[in-house]
Amino acid sequence: MTTPNHADVFYTAEFIDGPLAGDSEERVLVHGKHDDSLGVVALVDGLESIFRYNALESRDIAGKLHVTYTFNEASSDPFESDDENE
């Protein structure tokens, strides 16, 4: 039995907009495929929020899959503060 190559199991998710703009993370390929949509939990103003992202495009960089994700605001929790004092 052969051990899978690291690049064959993981891919890089890049967030281009929304509250995670500019962030990236390494994720696991499921059955050799990246996720078409993601739900990411993050803290905003001290509260956990769920943000939904959809895959926009994918490309190979130095033998590793990179997928660009765009923010789906309609299906995400609000992320701007409602504090009137700010």
C-alpha positions in Angstrom: 0.0 0.0 0.0 1.3 3.4 -0.9 1.1 6.5 1.3 -0.5 9.5 -0.4 1.6 12.5 -1.2 0.9 15.5 1.0 0.0 17.6 -2.0 -2.6 14.9 -3.0 -4.5 15.2 0.2 -4.5 18.9 1.1 -5.4 22.1 -0.8 -5.1 25.8 0.0 -8.4 27.8 0.4 -7.9 31.5 -0.3 -10.6 33.9 0.9 -10.8 37.0 -1.4 -13.6 39.1 0.2 -15.9 39.3 3.2 -14.8 39.1 6.8 -12.0 36.6 6.0 -10.6 38.6 3.1 -6.8 38.0 2.6 -6.8 34.9 4.8 -6.0 31.4 3.6 -6.0 28.0 5.2 -5.0 24.4 4.4 -8.0 22.1 4.0 -8.4 18.4 3.3 -9.6 17.1 -0.1 -12.6 14.7 0.2 -12.4 11.9 -2.3 -9.8 13.9 -4.2 -12.1 17.0 -4.6 -12.2 20.5 -2.9 -15.3 21.8 -1.2 -17.7 23.8 -3.5 -18.9 25.7 -0.5 -17.5 26.3 3.0 -19.0 27.3 6.4 -16.3 28.9 8.5 -16.7 29.9 12.1 -14.9 33.0 13.3 -15.1 35.6 16.1 -16.4 39.0 15.3 -16.9 41.6 18.1 -16.4 38.7 20.6 -19.3 36.6 19.1 -19.0 33.4 17.0 -20.3 33.9 13.5 -20.7 31.5 10.7 -19.6 32.7 7.3 -20.4 30.9 4.0 -18.1 31.0 1.1 -18.4 29.6 -2.4 -15.6 28.3 -4.7 -14.9 30.7 -7.5 -11.9 29.2 -9.3 -9.1 26.7 -8.8 -5.6 26.5 -10.0 -2.4 24.5 -9.6 0.6 26.3 -8.0 3.8 24.4 -7.8 1.9 21.1 -7.8 -0.6 22.1 -5.1 -4.3 22.9 -5.6 -5.3 26.4 -4.6 -9.0 27.3 -4.6 -10.3 30.9 -4.4 -13.5 31.4 -2.4 -15.9 34.3 -2.5 -18.1 35.5 0.4 -21.8 34.5 0.3 -23.3 37.3 2.5 -26.9 36.3 2.1 -26.4 33.0 3.8 -23.9 34.2 6.4 -24.3 35.7 9.9 -24.0 39.5 10.0 -20.4 40.6 10.7 -20.6 44.3 11.2 -21.0 45.7 14.7 -24.5 46.9 15.8 -22.9 48.9 18.6 -24.2 52.5 18.5 -21.2 53.8 20.3 -18.7 52.8 17.5 
